[in-house]
Amino acid sequence: MSSSVYDRVSKILVENFGVEEDKISSEATFEDLDLDSLDLVEFSLAAEEELGVRIEDEEAEALGTLGDAVKLLADKGADPSDG
């Protein structure tokens, strides 16, 4: 798992959704992070913008954990640079 993609995803969750940093882990589900289905759509859009990739609706709906999201983004060639 790409740690820089993980770090940037974590930053999105903290800054955009007010998720507490100690709740964030690869095994955390979006439900664990108190995100509902609308939040997941907003998260996908924020991740697309931040990391320069496209997440299809079906892919977003299939995400089980934060680790799944990071893997998907890394596999799609998310730009690992902080920018």
N, C-alpha and C positions, 0 to 999 in steps of 0.2 A: 504494500500500500504506500502510495506517495505521501510522505509526511508533509510536503509543502502544500499539496492539494488539501490534505486533511486540515492543516492549519488555516488555510484560506476559507474552507467550508465552515470551520469552527468560528472564524471571525464573522462570517455572514450570519450565523445563528445568534451570536452574542449581540452584534450591532443592529441587525434588522428585526430580530424576534425576541430580544431580551432574555435569551436562554442563559442560565447560570453556567459558567465555565465548568464547575464541578459535576454538572449533569452530562457533559459531553464526553462520549466515548464511542469507540467503533461499534460496540454492541448495543448502544442505545437505539431504541426505535423512535420514530418521530412522535409517537404517542407518549413515550417516556419523556420527551422534550416538550410536552404540552403543545404540540403542533397539530392542528386539524387538517382536513383535506384542502381547505382554502390556503392555509399556511404552506402546505406542501407545494401547491401551484406557485405561490409567491417565492418560496425557496428555490424552486426550479428556475424561475425567471431570473432571480438574483444570481444564482450560480452560473447560468448561461452568460449573463452580462460580465460577471467577475472573471470567469475562466475561459470565455471565448469558445464555448461548445454549445451544441443544440441537444436538448433532452426532449425526446418524444413523450407525448402524454402517457402512452402505454408503459414506457420505461419508468417514468416518475411514479405511476400507480403501483408498479411492481417492487419498488424499493421497500425493503423490510427494515433495514438498520442504517445508521449513519455510515458504517463501513461499506455497505452496498452502494450508497451514493458516492462515496469517495472513489471506490473501485470503478464505478460506471464513468465518472468524470475523468479519471486517469486513463481508462481504456479508450475514451473518446478523444484523447489527446489534449486534455485541459492544459492550458498554459501554466506551468508551475511557478513562473516568476511572479513576484509580488508586484502588482501594478495597478 
